[in-house]
């Protein structure tokens, strides 16, 4: 499917440094690119509710990464999925008496509008699960043939479901070991698996942690025919294993998403991907912190959330929302307060006033060693330290020299426009 239209990034003198970002598997900072190209996959939305501040914080984190890589002269290939058929989509549609395809399409369109409004750099390729059904099905057949998947009788009379054999893969694969990325104990894995779409109590499975690859058709559920498989639909983790490899190849640079995806999603998707091609799924496993609101973690199905559509419809300046979110380091857990936006608007207004004052001054030199530009680049190069970058703008506003260059740097690196005039 088509993503939203990209916003052109202003040119800056010189070049930045390739960011080093946190890798979950090694618990170290690793370069986001090792050459002049980078391949990035960020898990996308499951369109059963509004895009909110919590998942927007994740998309903004990887927006910063894309911007910093471009500034470092790296050619980025950025891919993302949309899980447009899923148990949660079906459940929400059923509860609302809506068609699941209409719900998924409506929420996906709203998400694309939200991201364009916020100025997020779009993925080069955006693929829905329903667009990749045949590829996923062929991959499931390949896993069966290689001894990494097996069939389980359905408890409700449907044809057999197909599961990934975690133990077989763990024993046979040189490039994947269960727990190597997440560092979870088995008890932690079982808890997280049950809490995040897994079925550890399913009878007939070889291991309680084995994830579903293909769900045979049930009455009232959408299903597709892939020759060699029962009519049905994909499981969760296999979609990202297949779509990422199809768009980026194996062993790509960065797999990104929220920390709630560490286990089971990213760990098991990596196992399935490696079982298909005998190469690691990714070089760096990157995750963002969780955002809560009124004491509860934001989610699409929770009542306690702050939808972007509500802020957009209220006429909120998207740059102010960026400032409010980027004031928190992308890996930190934090709670959205209703006062956050007002504080960010005041901070942004101060930078814009400084920009106008600077234009009236005399220093308009533009060099690669400009201290403000160098400090912004340095902040992003060390694990995308956006809070530090915003403090650089705070300090610059006290003596706003080279306003044109600083405005271009803020736009290119942080996605913040300092040139907007105040509204009457």
C-alpha positions, 0 to 999 in steps of 0.5 A: 500500500502507499504510505504518506508523502515524505517531507523534504529534509533541508540540506545542512553543511558537512555531515553528522555521525552514524548514531549508536543505538541500544541493542537489546541482545547485547545491552550495548550501543551499536552503530545503526549502520556499518556502511553507506547504506542502512536497512530498517524495519519498524513494526507497524500498527494493528489498526483496531483503534486510534493511534495515540501518544504511546505508539506515536513516541515509537514512530518519532524515535525511528523518525529521528533515526532516519533523519540522523542517518540521512544527515550522516550520508547514509542511504536508508531503506525503511520498511514497515508492516500493517497487521490488518487482519488479527484477532484484535481487529476481528474482536473490535469489529465484531463488538462494534457490529462493523466489517473488519476490513472497513475497520482496518482500512479506516484506522489505517487511513487515520494513522497515515493522516496522523503521521503526515500531520506530524511530519514523520518520514514515511517508510519506503515500503509499507505492506499489509498482511493481507497483501503478503498472504501468499508469501507468508503461506509459502514460508509456512510450507517451507518451515514444515518441509525443514522440520521447524513446523508441525500440525496440531488438531483443532479443538473445534473441528476445524482443519489442523493449525500449524505451529513453529517448533521452538525447541527444534529451531533452538537446537538446529539453528546456529544463528538463533537461540531462544532467550538470546535477545530478550534475556527472559527466563522461561517463566517470564517467557510463559507469562509474556507469551500468555499476555501477548497473544500466545496460547501456552495451554493449547493441547497438542503443542510440543512446547508451551512457547510454540507460536501459531504460524497458520490458523485454520479457518473458523466459522465467521473468520476471514480465511485465504487459500494457499495450496498445501495449507488448510484454508486460513490466515497467518499467525502474528510473528511470521508476518514480520519474519516474512515481510521484513525479509521480502523487503530488506533481505536477511540480517538487516541493520535495525529491527525496531518497535516498542519494548512490549514487542521484545518477547514474544514478538521480536524474539520468535519472529527472529527465530522463524526468520532464521529458520527460513534462511539460516541467517540472523533476522537483524543486527540490532534489536532496538526498542522504545519505552512505554508511555502511560496515562492516568496510571495505565499504559496506553494501548489502542483498546484501553480507555486511557489514551490520548489519540492523535486524531483528537489533538489534530482536530483540536488544531494543536501545533504538531511541532509542539507535540513533537517537542512534548514527546521528544522531551523524553528519551526514547528508551525511557518509560514515562507518563503523559501529563495533560500539562505536557503540551502547554509546556511544550508550546511555551518552549517552542514559542520561545525558540521561534521568538529567538529565531525572529530576534536572530534574523534581525541580528548580524551573524548569518554564517553557515559552517559545518563546525557551527557549535549548535549544529555540532551539538545537535548532531552529537546528541542524536549520535549517542543513542538518539538523545532528543532531550539533550538536543532540545536543551541545545535549542534552549541554550541557543535561544538565549543568544540566537546566532545563525538563525537560518542554519539553526532553523534548518538543523531543527527541521532536518534533525528533529522535524521541528519548524522554528520559522512559523509565525505566531498565530493571531 
